[in-house]
Amino acid sequence: MARSLRLPALLLSAAAAASSWAQAPDSVRPGPKPSERLNAALLETARELRKSETGRRLLALTEALAVVERPRRPGPAIRYERGEPGVLVIDSDRAPGLSGLEFECMSVVERWRAAAALPGAFADEEMAARQALLAHVLEKAEVDPDFAAKLRAASSGQRELLEQRRVQRDWARKRGDDGAAVFPGPPPRDPVSVLARGLYLFSEDQYLFYKEAAGAGPSGPTLDEAADFLERHGAEMSRLGYRAEGSYAVIDGRMFPAAPARAAAALGRDGLRRAAERLGDFRGAPREALLKRVNAWLRAAP
């Protein structure tokens, strides 16, 4: 699978075999072995991941992760699904439409998720996973001149575009509009430009980058929100209920967002502590080190 080409129809050969188990629940149907075409794509992606320290670490941490093909999956075309054990699921209907770079980037994010193995969906998970993707991208650019040239060109283009949008946002704010629809605006479709946009946003404001990253993944509270809810309302958890089809958590008639309450109730103090350990300190020293690299990259872009 060449990086510059679209992934081959890597799952077409599995379509006939998949039809017999496609409608069965995941818990009772077997996971078919990856097809030859998917194995080729996985091998090529592994070669790309080995170009970076981040990629090599993720491959080592997820070496035993099973990969299965399943049709018509919700969510991303490549997705880590929690379980005992968790699996990396490849959507046999949509994966053939991915470019090699898209397959690679999604693999980094989902393998990070698999390595962390958090007990539930947290917004921090997506933030940390996509921060790891930026680290992989810059590390790969150091050893892959062709990729570096494409990323530099895209970085220059995204910087120019986003700075124009920021000027438009400031103009809108002066006239009473918050400018939220203008900056940063809709993301590009080209995968290299998507990465370049992420580098720019991370440089400008890491929390703006985190906001966009969290919106790209499964909905969930931040770990801080769940911990704060438990700290404030731990003694009242026995009276916790849910209303409005589960949209609100209610204690003695008081309404709260449901997601932090659910996570706090499900995990408790020990579970939230273990989740924090698995998540790691991605907003500490790793973020500061990455920020220096990102800024250096953007300064060097033409």
Phi and psi restraints in degrees (value plus and minus 20) as a CYANA .aco file:
   2 ALA   PHI     -94.6   -54.6
   2 ALA   PSI     125.6   165.6
   3 ARG   PHI     -83.4   -43.4
   3 ARG   PSI     -53.1   -13.1
   4 SER   PHI    -102.9   -62.9
   4 SER   PSI     -26.5    13.5
   5 LEU   PHI    -126.6   -86.6
   5 LEU   PSI     140.2   180.2
   6 ARG   PHI     -90.3   -50.3
   6 ARG   PSI     130.4   170.4
   7 LEU   PHI     -75.8   -35.8
   7 LEU   PSI     119.3   159.3
   8 PRO   PHI     -83.2   -43.2
   8 PRO   PSI     149.1   189.1
   9 ALA   PHI     -89.9   -49.9
   9 ALA   PSI      52.3    92.3
  10 LEU   PHI     -89.9   -49.9
  10 LEU   PSI     -30.2     9.8
  11 LEU   PHI    -138.4   -98.4
  11 LEU   PSI     -15.7    24.3
  12 LEU   PHI     -82.0   -42.0
  12 LEU   PSI     -56.1   -16.1
  13 SER   PHI     -86.5   -46.5
  13 SER   PSI     -39.3     0.7
  14 ALA   PHI    -113.7   -73.7
  14 ALA   PSI     -24.8    15.2
  15 ALA   PHI     -81.5   -41.5
  15 ALA   PSI     -64.2   -24.2
  16 ALA   PHI     -86.0   -46.0
  16 ALA   PSI     -64.0   -24.0
  17 ALA   PHI     -85.3   -45.3
  17 ALA   PSI     -51.0   -11.0
  18 ALA   PHI     -92.2   -52.2
  18 ALA   PSI     -45.0    -5.0
  19 SER   PHI     -82.0   -42.0
  19 SER   PSI     -49.6    -9.6
  20 SER   PHI     -94.1   -54.1
  20 SER   PSI     -43.6    -3.6
  21 TRP   PHI    -138.5   -98.5
  21 TRP   PSI     -15.2    24.8
  22 ALA   PHI     -80.9   -40.9
  22 ALA   PSI     -53.3   -13.3
  23 GLN   PHI    -113.6   -73.6
  23 GLN   PSI     -25.4    14.6
  24 ALA   PHI     -98.8   -58.8
  24 ALA   PSI     129.7   169.7
  25 PRO   PHI     -81.0   -41.0
  25 PRO   PSI     128.3   168.3
  26 ASP   PHI     -78.1   -38.1
  26 ASP   PSI     -51.6   -11.6
  27 SER   PHI     -92.1   -52.1
  27 SER   PSI     -37.5     2.5
  28 VAL   PHI    -137.9   -97.9
  28 VAL   PSI     -34.5     5.5
  29 ARG   PHI    -117.0   -77.0
  29 ARG   PSI     127.5   167.5
  30 PRO   PHI     -93.8   -53.8
  30 PRO   PSI     133.7   173.7
  31 GLY   PHI    -110.0   -70.0
  31 GLY   PSI      95.1   135.1
  32 PRO   PHI     -86.9   -46.9
  32 PRO   PSI     132.4   172.4
  33 LYS   PHI     -88.2   -48.2
  33 LYS   PSI     127.5   167.5
  34 PRO   PHI     -78.3   -38.3
  34 PRO   PSI     122.3   162.3
  35 SER   PHI     -88.9   -48.9
  35 SER   PSI     148.1   188.1
  36 GLU   PHI     -81.1   -41.1
  36 GLU   PSI     -59.4   -19.4
  37 ARG   PHI     -87.6   -47.6
  37 ARG   PSI     -59.3   -19.3
  38 LEU   PHI     -86.9   -46.9
  38 LEU   PSI     -60.4   -20.4
  39 ASN   PHI     -78.4   -38.4
  39 ASN   PSI     -59.7   -19.7
  40 ALA   PHI     -83.7   -43.7
  40 ALA   PSI     -61.5   -21.5
  41 ALA   PHI     -85.5   -45.5
  41 ALA   PSI     -59.5   -19.5
  42 LEU   PHI     -85.9   -45.9
  42 LEU   PSI     -59.1   -19.1
  43 LEU   PHI     -85.2   -45.2
  43 LEU   PSI     -62.6   -22.6
  44 GLU   PHI     -84.8   -44.8
  44 GLU   PSI     -61.1   -21.1
  45 THR   PHI     -84.8   -44.8
  45 THR   PSI     -59.9   -19.9
  46 ALA   PHI     -82.1   -42.1
  46 ALA   PSI     -57.1   -17.1
  47 ARG   PHI     -82.7   -42.7
  47 ARG   PSI     -59.2   -19.2
  48 GLU   PHI     -89.0   -49.0
  48 GLU   PSI     -60.1   -20.1
  49 LEU   PHI     -86.0   -46.0
  49 LEU   PSI     -51.7   -11.7
  50 ARG   PHI     -91.0   -51.0
  50 ARG   PSI     -27.5    12.5
  51 LYS   PHI     -94.3   -54.3
  51 LYS   PSI     -33.1     6.9
  52 SER   PHI    -144.6  -104.6
  52 SER   PSI     132.9   172.9
  53 GLU   PHI     -83.3   -43.3
  53 GLU   PSI     -61.0   -21.0
  54 THR   PHI     -81.6   -41.6
  54 THR   PSI     -65.2   -25.2
  55 GLY   PHI     -83.5   -43.5
  55 GLY   PSI     -63.0   -23.0
  56 ARG   PHI     -82.5   -42.5
  56 ARG   PSI     -59.8   -19.8
  57 ARG   PHI     -85.2   -45.2
  57 ARG   PSI     -62.0   -22.0
  58 LEU   PHI     -86.0   -46.0
  58 LEU   PSI     -59.8   -19.8
  59 LEU   PHI     -81.6   -41.6
  59 LEU   PSI     -61.0   -21.0
  60 ALA   PHI     -86.8   -46.8
  60 ALA   PSI     -61.6   -21.6
  61 LEU   PHI     -91.0   -51.0
  61 LEU   PSI     -43.9    -3.9
  62 THR   PHI    -135.5   -95.5
  62 THR   PSI       5.8    45.8
  63 GLU   PHI     -78.5   -38.5
  63 GLU   PSI     -56.8   -16.8
  64 ALA   PHI    -109.8   -69.8
  64 ALA   PSI     -17.0    23.0
  65 LEU   PHI     -88.2   -48.2
  65 LEU   PSI     104.3   144.3
  66 ALA   PHI     -94.4   -54.4
  66 ALA   PSI     122.6   162.6
  67 VAL   PHI    -137.2   -97.2
  67 VAL   PSI     106.4   146.4
  68 VAL   PHI    -149.6  -109.6
  68 VAL   PSI     134.7   174.7
  69 GLU   PHI    -125.9   -85.9
  69 GLU   PSI     110.5   150.5
  70 ARG   PHI    -164.3  -124.3
  70 ARG   PSI     121.0   161.0
  71 PRO   PHI    -104.8   -64.8
  71 PRO   PSI     135.8   175.8
  72 ARG   PHI      32.5    72.5
  72 ARG   PSI      34.1    74.1
  73 ARG   PHI    -110.1   -70.1
  73 ARG   PSI     122.9   162.9
  74 PRO   PHI     -92.9   -52.9
  74 PRO   PSI     138.2   178.2
  75 GLY   PHI      61.1   101.1
  75 GLY   PSI    -179.2  -139.2
  76 PRO   PHI     -83.0   -43.0
  76 PRO   PSI     139.2   179.2
  77 ALA   PHI     -88.9   -48.9
  77 ALA   PSI     -44.3    -4.3
  78 ILE   PHI    -141.1  -101.1
  78 ILE   PSI     105.1   145.1
  79 ARG   PHI    -169.3  -129.3
  79 ARG   PSI     110.5   150.5
  80 TYR   PHI    -100.1   -60.1
  80 TYR   PSI     107.2   147.2
  81 GLU   PHI    -132.4   -92.4
  81 GLU   PSI     104.0   144.0
  82 ARG   PHI     -84.9   -44.9
  82 ARG   PSI     132.4   172.4
  83 GLY   PHI     146.9   186.9
  83 GLY   PSI    -194.4  -154.4
  84 GLU   PHI    -141.3  -101.3
  84 GLU   PSI      66.2   106.2
  85 PRO   PHI    -111.1   -71.1
  85 PRO   PSI     147.0   187.0
  86 GLY   PHI     -93.8   -53.8
  86 GLY   PSI     139.7   179.7
  87 VAL   PHI    -156.1  -116.1
  87 VAL   PSI     135.2   175.2
  88 LEU   PHI    -116.9   -76.9
  88 LEU   PSI      94.2   134.2
  89 VAL   PHI    -121.8   -81.8
  89 VAL   PSI     109.1   149.1
  90 ILE   PHI    -127.0   -87.0
  90 ILE   PSI     103.4   143.4
  91 ASP   PHI     -95.6   -55.6
  91 ASP   PSI      92.6   132.6
  92 SER   PHI     -91.0   -51.0
  92 SER   PSI     -35.1     4.9
  93 ASP   PHI    -108.1   -68.1
  93 ASP   PSI     -54.4   -14.4
  94 ARG   PHI    -126.7   -86.7
  94 ARG   PSI     -44.2    -4.2
  95 ALA   PHI     -79.0   -39.0
  95 ALA   PSI     -55.6   -15.6
  96 PRO   PHI     -81.3   -41.3
  96 PRO   PSI     -39.9     0.1
  97 GLY   PHI    -105.2   -65.2
  97 GLY   PSI     -23.2    16.8
  98 LEU   PHI    -100.9   -60.9
  98 LEU   PSI     124.5   164.5
  99 SER   PHI     -96.9   -56.9
  99 SER   PSI     146.6   186.6
 100 GLY   PHI     -78.9   -38.9
 100 GLY   PSI     -60.4   -20.4
 101 LEU   PHI     -88.2   -48.2
 101 LEU   PSI     -59.6   -19.6
 102 GLU   PHI     -82.3   -42.3
 102 GLU   PSI     -63.9   -23.9
 103 PHE   PHI     -79.4   -39.4
 103 PHE   PSI     -63.0   -23.0
 104 GLU   PHI     -83.8   -43.8
 104 GLU   PSI     -67.9   -27.9
 105 CYS   PHI     -84.6   -44.6
 105 CYS   PSI     -62.7   -22.7
 106 MET   PHI     -85.5   -45.5
 106 MET   PSI     -53.1   -13.1
 107 SER   PHI     -85.3   -45.3
 107 SER   PSI     -60.4   -20.4
 108 VAL   PHI     -80.5   -40.5
 108 VAL   PSI     -69.2   -29.2
 109 VAL   PHI     -81.9   -41.9
 109 VAL   PSI     -66.8   -26.8
 110 GLU   PHI     -94.3   -54.3
 110 GLU   PSI     -53.1   -13.1
 111 ARG   PHI     -90.3   -50.3
 111 ARG   PSI     -52.7   -12.7
 112 TRP   PHI     -81.7   -41.7
 112 TRP   PSI     -63.5   -23.5
 113 ARG   PHI     -81.9   -41.9
 113 ARG   PSI     -61.3   -21.3
 114 ALA   PHI     -85.5   -45.5
 114 ALA   PSI     -60.5   -20.5
 115 ALA   PHI     -85.1   -45.1
 115 ALA   PSI     -58.7   -18.7
 116 ALA   PHI     -91.6   -51.6
 116 ALA   PSI     -57.4   -17.4
 117 ALA   PHI      29.0    69.0
 117 ALA   PSI      31.0    71.0
 118 LEU   PHI     -86.3   -46.3
 118 LEU   PSI     131.6   171.6
 119 PRO   PHI     -96.7   -56.7
 119 PRO   PSI     -22.0    18.0
 120 GLY   PHI    -189.6  -149.6
 120 GLY   PSI     157.6   197.6
 121 ALA   PHI    -101.2   -61.2
 121 ALA   PSI     101.7   141.7
 122 PHE   PHI    -146.1  -106.1
 122 PHE   PSI     123.8   163.8
 123 ALA   PHI     -81.6   -41.6
 123 ALA   PSI     -53.5   -13.5
 124 ASP   PHI     -78.9   -38.9
 124 ASP   PSI     -52.1   -12.1
 125 GLU   PHI     -79.3   -39.3
 125 GLU   PSI     -65.6   -25.6
 126 GLU   PHI     -88.8   -48.8
 126 GLU   PSI     -58.3   -18.3
 127 MET   PHI     -80.4   -40.4
 127 MET   PSI     -69.1   -29.1
 128 ALA   PHI     -87.5   -47.5
 128 ALA   PSI     -58.8   -18.8
 129 ALA   PHI     -85.3   -45.3
 129 ALA   PSI     -61.8   -21.8
 130 ARG   PHI     -97.2   -57.2
 130 ARG   PSI     -44.2    -4.2
 131 GLN   PHI     -87.6   -47.6
 131 GLN   PSI     -60.2   -20.2
 132 ALA   PHI     -82.9   -42.9
 132 ALA   PSI     -54.7   -14.7
 133 LEU   PHI     -82.9   -42.9
 133 LEU   PSI     -61.6   -21.6
 134 LEU   PHI     -81.2   -41.2
 134 LEU   PSI     -61.1   -21.1
 135 ALA   PHI     -82.0   -42.0
 135 ALA   PSI     -64.5   -24.5
 136 HIS   PHI     -79.3   -39.3
 136 HIS   PSI     -63.4   -23.4
 137 VAL   PHI     -81.3   -41.3
 137 VAL   PSI     -66.3   -26.3
 138 LEU   PHI     -90.8   -50.8
 138 LEU   PSI     -56.8   -16.8
 139 GLU   PHI     -85.7   -45.7
 139 GLU   PSI     -59.6   -19.6
 140 LYS   PHI     -86.4   -46.4
 140 LYS   PSI     -59.1   -19.1
 141 ALA   PHI     -81.6   -41.6
 141 ALA   PSI     -46.5    -6.5
 142 GLU   PHI     -88.4   -48.4
 142 GLU   PSI     -43.8    -3.8
 143 VAL   PHI    -139.2   -99.2
 143 VAL   PSI     -23.4    16.6
 144 ASP   PHI    -144.3  -104.3
 144 ASP   PSI      73.3   113.3
 145 PRO   PHI     -80.3   -40.3
 145 PRO   PSI     -58.8   -18.8
 146 ASP   PHI     -83.5   -43.5
 146 ASP   PSI     -65.4   -25.4
 147 PHE   PHI     -85.1   -45.1
 147 PHE   PSI     -60.9   -20.9
 148 ALA   PHI     -80.4   -40.4
 148 ALA   PSI     -60.8   -20.8
 149 ALA   PHI     -84.1   -44.1
 149 ALA   PSI     -62.2   -22.2
 150 LYS   PHI     -85.5   -45.5
 150 LYS   PSI     -61.5   -21.5
 151 LEU   PHI     -88.9   -48.9
 151 LEU   PSI     -55.6   -15.6
 152 ARG   PHI     -85.8   -45.8
 152 ARG   PSI     -64.0   -24.0
 153 ALA   PHI     -82.4   -42.4
 153 ALA   PSI     -63.4   -23.4
 154 ALA   PHI     -87.2   -47.2
 154 ALA   PSI     -56.2   -16.2
 155 SER   PHI     -83.4   -43.4
 155 SER   PSI     -61.4   -21.4
 156 SER   PHI     -84.0   -44.0
 156 SER   PSI     -63.9   -23.9
 157 GLY   PHI     -85.6   -45.6
 157 GLY   PSI     -63.0   -23.0
 158 GLN   PHI     -88.9   -48.9
 158 GLN   PSI     -56.3   -16.3
 159 ARG   PHI     -82.5   -42.5
 159 ARG   PSI     -64.6   -24.6
 160 GLU   PHI     -82.8   -42.8
 160 GLU   PSI     -65.5   -25.5
 161 LEU   PHI     -83.2   -43.2
 161 LEU   PSI     -67.4   -27.4
 162 LEU   PHI     -91.5   -51.5
 162 LEU   PSI     -51.5   -11.5
 163 GLU   PHI     -89.7   -49.7
 163 GLU   PSI     -54.2   -14.2
 164 GLN   PHI     -83.6   -43.6
 164 GLN   PSI     -63.1   -23.1
 165 ARG   PHI     -85.7   -45.7
 165 ARG   PSI     -54.1   -14.1
 166 ARG   PHI     -86.8   -46.8
 166 ARG   PSI     -58.6   -18.6
 167 VAL   PHI     -81.6   -41.6
 167 VAL   PSI     -62.8   -22.8
 168 GLN   PHI     -83.8   -43.8
 168 GLN   PSI     -58.6   -18.6
 169 ARG   PHI     -82.7   -42.7
 169 ARG   PSI     -64.8   -24.8
 170 ASP   PHI     -82.6   -42.6
 170 ASP   PSI     -59.1   -19.1
 171 TRP   PHI     -82.6   -42.6
 171 TRP   PSI     -62.6   -22.6
 172 ALA   PHI     -85.1   -45.1
 172 ALA   PSI     -58.9   -18.9
 173 ARG   PHI     -84.4   -44.4
 173 ARG   PSI     -55.3   -15.3
 174 LYS   PHI     -85.2   -45.2
 174 LYS   PSI     -39.5     0.5
 175 ARG   PHI    -127.0   -87.0
 175 ARG   PSI      -0.3    39.7
 176 GLY   PHI      70.5   110.5
 176 GLY   PSI     -19.4    20.6
 177 ASP   PHI    -118.0   -78.0
 177 ASP   PSI     124.5   164.5
 178 ASP   PHI     -96.4   -56.4
 178 ASP   PSI     -32.7     7.3
 179 GLY   PHI      52.2    92.2
 179 GLY   PSI      -8.1    31.9
 180 ALA   PHI     -83.2   -43.2
 180 ALA   PSI     -50.3   -10.3
 181 ALA   PHI     -96.9   -56.9
 181 ALA   PSI     -33.5     6.5
 182 VAL   PHI    -114.4   -74.4
 182 VAL   PSI     -64.5   -24.5
 183 PHE   PHI    -145.0  -105.0
 183 PHE   PSI     110.4   150.4
 184 PRO   PHI    -101.6   -61.6
 184 PRO   PSI     -25.0    15.0
 185 GLY   PHI      60.6   100.6
 185 GLY   PSI    -199.0  -159.0
 186 PRO   PHI     -88.2   -48.2
 186 PRO   PSI     125.0   165.0
 187 PRO   PHI     -94.7   -54.7
 187 PRO   PSI     137.7   177.7
 188 PRO   PHI     -94.0   -54.0
 188 PRO   PSI     148.2   188.2
 189 ARG   PHI    -114.0   -74.0
 189 ARG   PSI     -51.8   -11.8
 190 ASP   PHI     -84.5   -44.5
 190 ASP   PSI     107.7   147.7
 191 PRO   PHI     -83.6   -43.6
 191 PRO   PSI     -53.2   -13.2
 192 VAL   PHI     -87.8   -47.8
 192 VAL   PSI     -59.3   -19.3
 193 SER   PHI     -87.5   -47.5
 193 SER   PSI     -53.3   -13.3
 194 VAL   PHI     -80.6   -40.6
 194 VAL   PSI     -64.0   -24.0
 195 LEU   PHI     -84.9   -44.9
 195 LEU   PSI     -62.4   -22.4
 196 ALA   PHI     -83.5   -43.5
 196 ALA   PSI     -59.5   -19.5
 197 ARG   PHI     -81.0   -41.0
 197 ARG   PSI     -63.4   -23.4
 198 GLY   PHI     -80.5   -40.5
 198 GLY   PSI     -60.0   -20.0
 199 LEU   PHI     -83.0   -43.0
 199 LEU   PSI     -62.7   -22.7
 200 TYR   PHI     -84.9   -44.9
 200 TYR   PSI     -67.5   -27.5
 201 LEU   PHI     -83.3   -43.3
 201 LEU   PSI     -58.6   -18.6
 202 PHE   PHI     -83.6   -43.6
 202 PHE   PSI     -58.3   -18.3
 203 SER   PHI     -87.9   -47.9
 203 SER   PSI     -61.1   -21.1
 204 GLU   PHI     -90.8   -50.8
 204 GLU   PSI     -65.8   -25.8
 205 ASP   PHI    -185.6  -145.6
 205 ASP   PSI      86.2   126.2
 206 GLN   PHI     -78.4   -38.4
 206 GLN   PSI     -51.6   -11.6
 207 TYR   PHI     -95.3   -55.3
 207 TYR   PSI     -46.5    -6.5
 208 LEU   PHI     -87.8   -47.8
 208 LEU   PSI     -60.1   -20.1
 209 PHE   PHI     -81.3   -41.3
 209 PHE   PSI     -64.7   -24.7
 210 TYR   PHI     -83.4   -43.4
 210 TYR   PSI     -59.5   -19.5
 211 LYS   PHI     -80.2   -40.2
 211 LYS   PSI     -65.7   -25.7
 212 GLU   PHI     -88.7   -48.7
 212 GLU   PSI     -57.7   -17.7
 213 ALA   PHI     -83.9   -43.9
 213 ALA   PSI     -64.6   -24.6
 214 ALA   PHI     -82.7   -42.7
 214 ALA   PSI     -54.7   -14.7
 215 GLY   PHI     -91.0   -51.0
 215 GLY   PSI     -35.2     4.8
 216 ALA   PHI    -108.5   -68.5
 216 ALA   PSI     -31.9     8.1
 217 GLY   PHI    -131.8   -91.8
 217 GLY   PSI    -194.4  -154.4
 218 PRO   PHI     -78.7   -38.7
 218 PRO   PSI     122.1   162.1
 219 SER   PHI     -89.7   -49.7
 219 SER   PSI     121.9   161.9
 220 GLY   PHI    -195.4  -155.4
 220 GLY   PSI     142.9   182.9
 221 PRO   PHI     -98.3   -58.3
 221 PRO   PSI     146.5   186.5
 222 THR   PHI     -97.7   -57.7
 222 THR   PSI     138.2   178.2
 223 LEU   PHI     -82.5   -42.5
 223 LEU   PSI     -54.8   -14.8
 224 ASP   PHI     -83.9   -43.9
 224 ASP   PSI     -60.2   -20.2
 225 GLU   PHI     -82.9   -42.9
 225 GLU   PSI     -63.1   -23.1
 226 ALA   PHI     -86.2   -46.2
 226 ALA   PSI     -62.9   -22.9
 227 ALA   PHI     -85.1   -45.1
 227 ALA   PSI     -60.6   -20.6
 228 ASP   PHI     -84.1   -44.1
 228 ASP   PSI     -60.6   -20.6
 229 PHE   PHI     -82.1   -42.1
 229 PHE   PSI     -64.1   -24.1
 230 LEU   PHI     -86.3   -46.3
 230 LEU   PSI     -57.0   -17.0
 231 GLU   PHI     -85.0   -45.0
 231 GLU   PSI     -59.3   -19.3
 232 ARG   PHI    -100.7   -60.7
 232 ARG   PSI     -52.7   -12.7
 233 HIS   PHI    -146.4  -106.4
 233 HIS   PSI      -4.1    35.9
 234 GLY   PHI     -76.7   -36.7
 234 GLY   PSI     -57.7   -17.7
 235 ALA   PHI     -93.4   -53.4
 235 ALA   PSI     -31.5     8.5
 236 GLU   PHI    -128.7   -88.7
 236 GLU   PSI     -11.9    28.1
 237 MET   PHI     -83.4   -43.4
 237 MET   PSI     -46.7    -6.7
 238 SER   PHI     -87.1   -47.1
 238 SER   PSI     -38.0     2.0
 239 ARG   PHI    -124.4   -84.4
 239 ARG   PSI      -9.1    30.9
 240 LEU   PHI     -95.5   -55.5
 240 LEU   PSI     111.7   151.7
 241 GLY   PHI    -158.6  -118.6
 241 GLY   PSI     154.6   194.6
 242 TYR   PHI    -148.0  -108.0
 242 TYR   PSI     122.9   162.9
 243 ARG   PHI    -154.0  -114.0
 243 ARG   PSI     153.2   193.2
 244 ALA   PHI      34.8    74.8
 244 ALA   PSI      31.4    71.4
 245 GLU   PHI      38.2    78.2
 245 GLU   PSI      15.0    55.0
 246 GLY   PHI      64.9   104.9
 246 GLY   PSI     -13.7    26.3
 247 SER   PHI     -95.6   -55.6
 247 SER   PSI     -48.0    -8.0
 248 TYR   PHI    -143.3  -103.3
 248 TYR   PSI     122.0   162.0
 249 ALA   PHI    -114.4   -74.4
 249 ALA   PSI     114.5   154.5
 250 VAL   PHI    -146.7  -106.7
 250 VAL   PSI     109.5   149.5
 251 ILE   PHI    -148.3  -108.3
 251 ILE   PSI      95.0   135.0
 252 ASP   PHI      32.3    72.3
 252 ASP   PSI      20.0    60.0
 253 GLY   PHI      64.7   104.7
 253 GLY   PSI     -26.5    13.5
 254 ARG   PHI    -108.9   -68.9
 254 ARG   PSI     117.5   157.5
 255 MET   PHI    -123.1   -83.1
 255 MET   PSI     118.6   158.6
 256 PHE   PHI    -158.8  -118.8
 256 PHE   PSI     137.8   177.8
 257 PRO   PHI     -77.6   -37.6
 257 PRO   PSI     117.6   157.6
 258 ALA   PHI     -93.7   -53.7
 258 ALA   PSI     -56.2   -16.2
 259 ALA   PHI     -81.0   -41.0
 259 ALA   PSI     -68.7   -28.7
 260 PRO   PHI     -82.9   -42.9
 260 PRO   PSI     -56.9   -16.9
 261 ALA   PHI     -84.8   -44.8
 261 ALA   PSI     -62.5   -22.5
 262 ARG   PHI     -82.4   -42.4
 262 ARG   PSI     -64.7   -24.7
 263 ALA   PHI     -84.5   -44.5
 263 ALA   PSI     -62.1   -22.1
 264 ALA   PHI     -83.7   -43.7
 264 ALA   PSI     -63.0   -23.0
 265 ALA   PHI     -88.4   -48.4
 265 ALA   PSI     -57.0   -17.0
 266 ALA   PHI     -94.3   -54.3
 266 ALA   PSI     -56.4   -16.4
 267 LEU   PHI    -122.5   -82.5
 267 LEU   PSI     -52.0   -12.0
 268 GLY   PHI      47.6    87.6
 268 GLY   PSI    -196.4  -156.4
 269 ARG   PHI     -85.2   -45.2
 269 ARG   PSI     -65.1   -25.1
 270 ASP   PHI     -85.8   -45.8
 270 ASP   PSI     -60.6   -20.6
 271 GLY   PHI     -85.8   -45.8
 271 GLY   PSI     -60.7   -20.7
 272 LEU   PHI     -87.6   -47.6
 272 LEU   PSI     -55.5   -15.5
 273 ARG   PHI     -85.1   -45.1
 273 ARG   PSI     -63.7   -23.7
 274 ARG   PHI     -85.9   -45.9
 274 ARG   PSI     -56.9   -16.9
 275 ALA   PHI     -83.2   -43.2
 275 ALA   PSI     -60.5   -20.5
 276 ALA   PHI     -83.5   -43.5
 276 ALA   PSI     -58.5   -18.5
 277 GLU   PHI     -84.8   -44.8
 277 GLU   PSI     -60.4   -20.4
 278 ARG   PHI     -90.1   -50.1
 278 ARG   PSI     -55.8   -15.8
 279 LEU   PHI     -86.6   -46.6
 279 LEU   PSI     -59.1   -19.1
 280 GLY   PHI      63.2   103.2
 280 GLY   PSI     152.8   192.8
 281 ASP   PHI    -113.0   -73.0
 281 ASP   PSI      40.4    80.4
 282 PHE   PHI     -89.3   -49.3
 282 PHE   PSI     -40.0     0.0
 283 ARG   PHI    -113.3   -73.3
 283 ARG   PSI     -14.2    25.8
 284 GLY   PHI    -119.8   -79.8
 284 GLY   PSI    -144.5  -104.5
 285 ALA   PHI     -79.0   -39.0
 285 ALA   PSI     -59.5   -19.5
 286 PRO   PHI     -79.0   -39.0
 286 PRO   PSI     -58.6   -18.6
 287 ARG   PHI     -86.5   -46.5
 287 ARG   PSI     -62.6   -22.6
 288 GLU   PHI     -84.9   -44.9
 288 GLU   PSI     -59.8   -19.8
 289 ALA   PHI     -85.7   -45.7
 289 ALA   PSI     -61.4   -21.4
 290 LEU   PHI     -87.3   -47.3
 290 LEU   PSI     -58.5   -18.5
 291 LEU   PHI     -79.2   -39.2
 291 LEU   PSI     -60.4   -20.4
 292 LYS   PHI     -82.0   -42.0
 292 LYS   PSI     -60.6   -20.6
 293 ARG   PHI     -89.4   -49.4
 293 ARG   PSI     -61.2   -21.2
 294 VAL   PHI     -82.8   -42.8
 294 VAL   PSI     -66.3   -26.3
 295 ASN   PHI     -82.6   -42.6
 295 ASN   PSI     -59.0   -19.0
 296 ALA   PHI     -84.6   -44.6
 296 ALA   PSI     -59.7   -19.7
 297 TRP   PHI     -83.0   -43.0
 297 TRP   PSI     -66.3   -26.3
 298 LEU   PHI     -88.1   -48.1
 298 LEU   PSI     -55.2   -15.2
 299 ARG   PHI     -84.7   -44.7
 299 ARG   PSI     -52.5   -12.5
 300 ALA   PHI    -103.0   -63.0
 300 ALA   PSI     -34.5     5.5
 301 ALA   PHI     -87.1   -47.1
 301 ALA   PSI     121.2   161.2
